[in-house]
């Protein structure tokens, strides 16, 4: 089975201040929010 088919869709609610932090970071790094969140999850123990 391909990795795409094994994906799970998540929807999250963020407080406005946290959403702005994420948007600013994405703008500064050129990364998509999905990629930033994936990187953070992968860094968890």
mmCIF file of the N, C-alpha and C atoms, coordinates in Angstrom:
data_MODEL
# 
_entry.id   MODEL 
# 
loop_
_atom_site.group_PDB 
_atom_site.id 
_atom_site.type_symbol 
_atom_site.label_atom_id 
_atom_site.label_alt_id 
_atom_site.label_comp_id 
_atom_site.label_asym_id 
_atom_site.label_entity_id 
_atom_site.label_seq_id 
_atom_site.pdbx_PDB_ins_code 
_atom_site.Cartn_x 
_atom_site.Cartn_y 
_atom_site.Cartn_z 
_atom_site.occupancy 
_atom_site.B_iso_or_equiv 
_atom_site.pdbx_formal_charge 
_atom_site.auth_seq_id 
_atom_site.auth_comp_id 
_atom_site.auth_asym_id 
_atom_site.auth_atom_id 
_atom_site.pdbx_PDB_model_num 
ATOM 1   N N  . UNK A 1 1  ? 0.853  -1.189 0.000  1.00 0.00 ? 1  UNK A N  1 
ATOM 2   C CA . UNK A 1 1  ? 0.000  0.000  0.000  1.00 0.00 ? 1  UNK A CA 1 
ATOM 3   C C  . UNK A 1 1  ? 0.889  1.239  0.000  1.00 0.00 ? 1  UNK A C  1 
ATOM 4   N N  . UNK A 1 2  ? 0.527  2.217  -0.798 1.00 0.00 ? 2  UNK A N  1 
ATOM 5   C CA . UNK A 1 2  ? 1.353  3.417  -0.881 1.00 0.00 ? 2  UNK A CA 1 
ATOM 6   C C  . UNK A 1 2  ? 1.214  4.251  0.382  1.00 0.00 ? 2  UNK A C  1 
ATOM 7   N N  . UNK A 1 3  ? 2.229  5.073  0.623  1.00 0.00 ? 3  UNK A N  1 
ATOM 8   C CA . UNK A 1 3  ? 2.226  5.939  1.804  1.00 0.00 ? 3  UNK A CA 1 
ATOM 9   C C  . UNK A 1 3  ? 1.040  6.908  1.765  1.00 0.00 ? 3  UNK A C  1 
ATOM 10  N N  . UNK A 1 4  ? 0.670  7.363  0.583  1.00 0.00 ? 4  UNK A N  1 
ATOM 11  C CA . UNK A 1 4  ? -0.448 8.296  0.435  1.00 0.00 ? 4  UNK A CA 1 
ATOM 12  C C  . UNK A 1 4  ? -1.751 7.658  0.923  1.00 0.00 ? 4  UNK A C  1 
ATOM 13  N N  . UNK A 1 5  ? -1.951 6.397  0.624  1.00 0.00 ? 5  UNK A N  1 
ATOM 14  C CA . UNK A 1 5  ? -3.169 5.718  1.033  1.00 0.00 ? 5  UNK A CA 1 
ATOM 15  C C  . UNK A 1 5  ? -3.198 5.436  2.524  1.00 0.00 ? 5  UNK A C  1 
ATOM 16  N N  . UNK A 1 6  ? -2.043 5.483  3.164  1.00 0.00 ? 6  UNK A N  1 
ATOM 17  C CA . UNK A 1 6  ? -1.970 5.187  4.583  1.00 0.00 ? 6  UNK A CA 1 
ATOM 18  C C  . UNK A 1 6  ? -1.981 6.461  5.419  1.00 0.00 ? 6  UNK A C  1 
ATOM 19  N N  . UNK A 1 7  ? -2.362 7.556  4.837  1.00 0.00 ? 7  UNK A N  1 
ATOM 20  C CA . UNK A 1 7  ? -2.398 8.831  5.542  1.00 0.00 ? 7  UNK A CA 1 
ATOM 21  C C  . UNK A 1 7  ? -3.679 8.967  6.350  1.00 0.00 ? 7  UNK A C  1 
ATOM 22  N N  . UNK A 1 8  ? -3.614 9.822  7.361  1.00 0.00 ? 8  UNK A N  1 
ATOM 23  C CA . UNK A 1 8  ? -4.790 10.144 8.159  1.00 0.00 ? 8  UNK A CA 1 
ATOM 24  C C  . UNK A 1 8  ? -4.940 11.658 8.159  1.00 0.00 ? 8  UNK A C  1 
ATOM 25  N N  . UNK A 1 9  ? -6.128 12.114 7.878  1.00 0.00 ? 9  UNK A N  1 
ATOM 26  C CA . UNK A 1 9  ? -6.416 13.536 7.852  1.00 0.00 ? 9  UNK A CA 1 
ATOM 27  C C  . UNK A 1 9  ? -6.725 14.007 9.264  1.00 0.00 ? 9  UNK A C  1 
ATOM 28  N N  . UNK A 1 10 ? -6.066 15.088 9.695  1.00 0.00 ? 10 UNK A N  1 
ATOM 29  C CA . UNK A 1 10 ? -6.327 15.690 10.996 1.00 0.00 ? 10 UNK A CA 1 
ATOM 30  C C  . UNK A 1 10 ? -6.693 17.152 10.803 1.00 0.00 ? 10 UNK A C  1 
ATOM 31  N N  . UNK A 1 11 ? -7.593 17.591 11.611 1.00 0.00 ? 11 UNK A N  1 
ATOM 32  C CA . UNK A 1 11 ? -7.970 18.996 11.620 1.00 0.00 ? 11 UNK A CA 1 
ATOM 33  C C  . UNK A 1 11 ? -7.775 19.483 13.049 1.00 0.00 ? 11 UNK A C  1 
ATOM 34  N N  . UNK A 1 12 ? -7.085 20.618 13.205 1.00 0.00 ? 12 UNK A N  1 
ATOM 35  C CA . UNK A 1 12 ? -6.841 21.118 14.554 1.00 0.00 ? 12 UNK A CA 1 
ATOM 36  C C  . UNK A 1 12 ? -7.344 22.549 14.677 1.00 0.00 ? 12 UNK A C  1 
ATOM 37  N N  . UNK A 1 13 ? -7.736 22.895 15.874 1.00 0.00 ? 13 UNK A N  1 
ATOM 38  C CA . UNK A 1 13 ? -8.118 24.267 16.194 1.00 0.00 ? 13 UNK A CA 1 
ATOM 39  C C  . UNK A 1 13 ? -6.983 24.877 17.009 1.00 0.00 ? 13 UNK A C  1 
ATOM 40  N N  . UNK A 1 14 ? -6.503 26.007 16.557 1.00 0.00 ? 14 UNK A N  1 
ATOM 41  C CA . UNK A 1 14 ? -5.441 26.709 17.262 1.00 0.00 ? 14 UNK A CA 1 
ATOM 42  C C  . UNK A 1 14 ? -5.948 28.067 17.718 1.00 0.00 ? 14 UNK A C  1 
ATOM 43  N N  . UNK A 1 15 ? -5.519 28.488 18.897 1.00 0.00 ? 15 UNK A N  1 
ATOM 44  C CA . UNK A 1 15 ? -5.815 29.876 19.276 1.00 0.00 ? 15 UNK A CA 1 
ATOM 45  C C  . UNK A 1 15 ? -5.169 30.801 18.237 1.00 0.00 ? 15 UNK A C  1 
ATOM 46  N N  . UNK A 1 16 ? -5.751 31.947 18.039 1.00 0.00 ? 16 UNK A N  1 
ATOM 47  C CA . UNK A 1 16 ? -5.271 32.870 17.013 1.00 0.00 ? 16 UNK A CA 1 
ATOM 48  C C  . UNK A 1 16 ? -3.796 33.205 17.173 1.00 0.00 ? 16 UNK A C  1 
ATOM 49  N N  . UNK A 1 17 ? -3.330 33.378 18.401 1.00 0.00 ? 17 UNK A N  1 
ATOM 50  C CA . UNK A 1 17 ? -1.923 33.730 18.593 1.00 0.00 ? 17 UNK A CA 1 
ATOM 51  C C  . UNK A 1 17 ? -0.999 32.593 18.162 1.00 0.00 ? 17 UNK A C  1 
ATOM 52  N N  . UNK A 1 18 ? -1.389 31.345 18.412 1.00 0.00 ? 18 UNK A N  1 
ATOM 53  C CA . UNK A 1 18 ? -0.564 30.211 17.987 1.00 0.00 ? 18 UNK A CA 1 
ATOM 54  C C  . UNK A 1 18 ? -0.596 30.043 16.473 1.00 0.00 ? 18 UNK A C  1 
ATOM 55  N N  . UNK A 1 19 ? -1.748 30.281 15.856 1.00 0.00 ? 19 UNK A N  1 
ATOM 56  C CA . UNK A 1 19 ? -1.855 30.195 14.402 1.00 0.00 ? 19 UNK A CA 1 
ATOM 57  C C  . UNK A 1 19 ? -0.964 31.245 13.744 1.00 0.00 ? 19 UNK A C  1 
ATOM 58  N N  . UNK A 1 20 ? -0.917 32.434 14.330 1.00 0.00 ? 20 UNK A N  1 
ATOM 59  C CA . UNK A 1 20 ? -0.060 33.490 13.784 1.00 0.00 ? 20 UNK A CA 1 
ATOM 60  C C  . UNK A 1 20 ? 1.420  33.131 13.908 1.00 0.00 ? 20 UNK A C  1 
ATOM 61  N N  . UNK A 1 21 ? 1.794  32.498 15.018 1.00 0.00 ? 21 UNK A N  1 
ATOM 62  C CA . UNK A 1 21 ? 3.183  32.051 15.199 1.00 0.00 ? 21 UNK A CA 1 
ATOM 63  C C  . UNK A 1 21 ? 3.536  31.042 14.112 1.00 0.00 ? 21 UNK A C  1 
ATOM 64  N N  . UNK A 1 22 ? 2.649  30.081 13.887 1.00 0.00 ? 22 UNK A N  1 
ATOM 65  C CA . UNK A 1 22 ? 2.878  29.063 12.857 1.00 0.00 ? 22 UNK A CA 1 
ATOM 66  C C  . UNK A 1 22 ? 2.974  29.705 11.475 1.00 0.00 ? 22 UNK A C  1 
ATOM 67  N N  . UNK A 1 23 ? 2.056  30.606 11.157 1.00 0.00 ? 23 UNK A N  1 
ATOM 68  C CA . UNK A 1 23 ? 2.077  31.280 9.858  1.00 0.00 ? 23 UNK A CA 1 
ATOM 69  C C  . UNK A 1 23 ? 3.366  32.079 9.660  1.00 0.00 ? 23 UNK A C  1 
ATOM 70  N N  . UNK A 1 24 ? 3.804  32.779 10.695 1.00 0.00 ? 24 UNK A N  1 
ATOM 71  C CA . UNK A 1 24 ? 5.035  33.569 10.611 1.00 0.00 ? 24 UNK A CA 1 
ATOM 72  C C  . UNK A 1 24 ? 6.234  32.663 10.373 1.00 0.00 ? 24 UNK A C  1 
ATOM 73  N N  . UNK A 1 25 ? 6.288  31.550 11.115 1.00 0.00 ? 25 UNK A N  1 
ATOM 74  C CA . UNK A 1 25 ? 7.401  30.605 10.954 1.00 0.00 ? 25 UNK A CA 1 
ATOM 75  C C  . UNK A 1 25 ? 7.405  30.032 9.537  1.00 0.00 ? 25 UNK A C  1 
ATOM 76  N N  . UNK A 1 26 ? 6.232  29.674 9.031  1.00 0.00 ? 26 UNK A N  1 
ATOM 77  C CA . UNK A 1 26 ? 6.133  29.127 7.677  1.00 0.00 ? 26 UNK A CA 1 
ATOM 78  C C  . UNK A 1 26 ? 6.589  30.142 6.642  1.00 0.00 ? 26 UNK A C  1 
ATOM 79  N N  . UNK A 1 27 ? 6.190  31.383 6.833  1.00 0.00 ? 27 UNK A N  1 
ATOM 80  C CA . UNK A 1 27 ? 6.602  32.443 5.908  1.00 0.00 ? 27 UNK A CA 1 
ATOM 81  C C  . UNK A 1 27 ? 8.121  32.630 5.939  1.00 0.00 ? 27 UNK A C  1 
ATOM 82  N N  . UNK A 1 28 ? 8.701  32.616 7.132  1.00 0.00 ? 28 UNK A N  1 
ATOM 83  C CA . UNK A 1 28 ? 10.142 32.832 7.277  1.00 0.00 ? 28 UNK A CA 1 
ATOM 84  C C  . UNK A 1 28 ? 10.964 31.680 6.698  1.00 0.00 ? 28 UNK A C  1 
ATOM 85  N N  . UNK A 1 29 ? 10.474 30.463 6.841  1.00 0.00 ? 29 UNK A N  1 
ATOM 86  C CA . UNK A 1 29 ? 11.237 29.288 6.417  1.00 0.00 ? 29 UNK A CA 1 
ATOM 87  C C  . UNK A 1 29 ? 10.867 28.797 5.026  1.00 0.00 ? 29 UNK A C  1 
ATOM 88  N N  . UNK A 1 30 ? 9.710  29.245 4.522  1.00 0.00 ? 30 UNK A N  1 
ATOM 89  C CA . UNK A 1 30 ? 9.241  28.764 3.229  1.00 0.00 ? 30 UNK A CA 1 
ATOM 90  C C  . UNK A 1 30 ? 8.635  27.368 3.303  1.00 0.00 ? 30 UNK A C  1 
ATOM 91  N N  . UNK A 1 31 ? 8.395  26.882 4.510  1.00 0.00 ? 31 UNK A N  1 
ATOM 92  C CA . UNK A 1 31 ? 7.828  25.548 4.691  1.00 0.00 ? 31 UNK A CA 1 
ATOM 93  C C  . UNK A 1 31 ? 6.315  25.639 4.824  1.00 0.00 ? 31 UNK A C  1 
ATOM 94  N N  . UNK A 1 32 ? 5.642  24.590 4.382  1.00 0.00 ? 32 UNK A N  1 
ATOM 95  C CA . UNK A 1 32 ? 4.194  24.494 4.570  1.00 0.00 ? 32 UNK A CA 1 
ATOM 96  C C  . UNK A 1 32 ? 3.910  24.116 6.018  1.00 0.00 ? 32 UNK A C  1 
ATOM 97  N N  . UNK A 1 33 ? 2.760  24.541 6.517  1.00 0.00 ? 33 UNK A N  1 
ATOM 98  C CA . UNK A 1 33 ? 2.381  24.229 7.901  1.00 0.00 ? 33 UNK A CA 1 
ATOM 99  C C  . UNK A 1 33 ? 2.358  22.720 8.129  1.00 0.00 ? 33 UNK A C  1 
ATOM 100 N N  . UNK A 1 34 ? 1.888  21.976 7.152  1.00 0.00 ? 34 UNK A N  1 
ATOM 101 C CA . UNK A 1 34 ? 1.859  20.513 7.273  1.00 0.00 ? 34 UNK A CA 1 
ATOM 102 C C  . UNK A 1 34 ? 3.260  19.965 7.508  1.00 0.00 ? 34 UNK A C  1 
ATOM 103 N N  . UNK A 1 35 ? 4.235  20.473 6.773  1.00 0.00 ? 35 UNK A N  1 
ATOM 104 C CA . UNK A 1 35 ? 5.610  19.997 6.930  1.00 0.00 ? 35 UNK A CA 1 
ATOM 105 C C  . UNK A 1 35 ? 6.175  20.363 8.291  1.00 0.00 ? 35 UNK A C  1 
ATOM 106 N N  . UNK A 1 36 ? 5.884  21.558 8.767  1.00 0.00 ? 36 UNK A N  1 
ATOM 107 C CA . UNK A 1 36 ? 6.359  21.987 10.089 1.00 0.00 ? 36 UNK A CA 1 
ATOM 108 C C  . UNK A 1 36 ? 5.784  21.085 11.175 1.00 0.00 ? 36 UNK A C  1 
ATOM 109 N N  . UNK A 1 37 ? 4.497  20.818 11.085 1.00 0.00 ? 37 UNK A N  1 
ATOM 110 C CA . UNK A 1 37 ? 3.852  19.971 12.089 1.00 0.00 ? 37 UNK A CA 1 
ATOM 111 C C  . UNK A 1 37 ? 4.393  18.552 12.027 1.00 0.00 ? 37 UNK A C  1 
ATOM 112 N N  . UNK A 1 38 ? 4.605  18.023 10.829 1.00 0.00 ? 38 UNK A N  1 
ATOM 113 C CA . UNK A 1 38 ? 5.189  16.679 10.684 1.00 0.00 ? 38 UNK A CA 1 
ATOM 114 C C  . UNK A 1 38 ? 6.573  16.621 11.341 1.00 0.00 ? 38 UNK A C  1 
ATOM 115 N N  . UNK A 1 39 ? 7.393  17.640 11.092 1.00 0.00 ? 39 UNK A N  1 
ATOM 116 C CA . UNK A 1 39 ? 8.734  17.675 11.684 1.00 0.00 ? 39 UNK A CA 1 
ATOM 117 C C  . UNK A 1 39 ? 8.670  17.684 13.211 1.00 0.00 ? 39 UNK A C  1 
ATOM 118 N N  . UNK A 1 40 ? 7.746  18.456 13.760 1.00 0.00 ? 40 UNK A N  1 
ATOM 119 C CA . UNK A 1 40 ? 7.589  18.516 15.211 1.00 0.00 ? 40 UNK A CA 1 
ATOM 120 C C  . UNK A 1 40 ? 7.143  17.179 15.776 1.00 0.00 ? 40 UNK A C  1 
ATOM 121 N N  . UNK A 1 41 ? 6.218  16.519 15.094 1.00 0.00 ? 41 UNK A N  1 
ATOM 122 C CA . UNK A 1 41 ? 5.749  15.210 15.557 1.00 0.00 ? 41 UNK A CA 1 
ATOM 123 C C  . UNK A 1 41 ? 6.879  14.198 15.501 1.00 0.00 ? 41 UNK A C  1 
ATOM 124 N N  . UNK A 1 42 ? 7.651  14.214 14.443 1.00 0.00 ? 42 UNK A N  1 
ATOM 125 C CA . UNK A 1 42 ? 8.775  13.264 14.317 1.00 0.00 ? 42 UNK A CA 1 
ATOM 126 C C  . UNK A 1 42 ? 9.839  13.475 15.370 1.00 0.00 ? 42 UNK A C  1 
ATOM 127 N N  . UNK A 1 43 ? 9.925  14.683 15.916 1.00 0.00 ? 43 UNK A N  1 
ATOM 128 C CA . UNK A 1 43 ? 10.933 14.995 16.944 1.00 0.00 ? 43 UNK A CA 1 
ATOM 129 C C  . UNK A 1 43 ? 10.478 14.554 18.336 1.00 0.00 ? 43 UNK A C  1 
ATOM 130 N N  . UNK A 1 44 ? 9.223  14.133 18.469 1.00 0.00 ? 44 UNK A N  1 
ATOM 131 C CA . UNK A 1 44 ? 8.735  13.682 19.772 1.00 0.00 ? 44 UNK A CA 1 
ATOM 132 C C  . UNK A 1 44 ? 9.388  12.350 20.149 1.00 0.00 ? 44 UNK A C  1 
ATOM 133 N N  . UNK A 1 45 ? 9.608  12.136 21.436 1.00 0.00 ? 45 UNK A N  1 
ATOM 134 C CA . UNK A 1 45 ? 10.215 10.858 21.862 1.00 0.00 ? 45 UNK A CA 1 
ATOM 135 C C  . UNK A 1 45 ? 9.247  9.688  21.680 1.00 0.00 ? 45 UNK A C  1 
# 
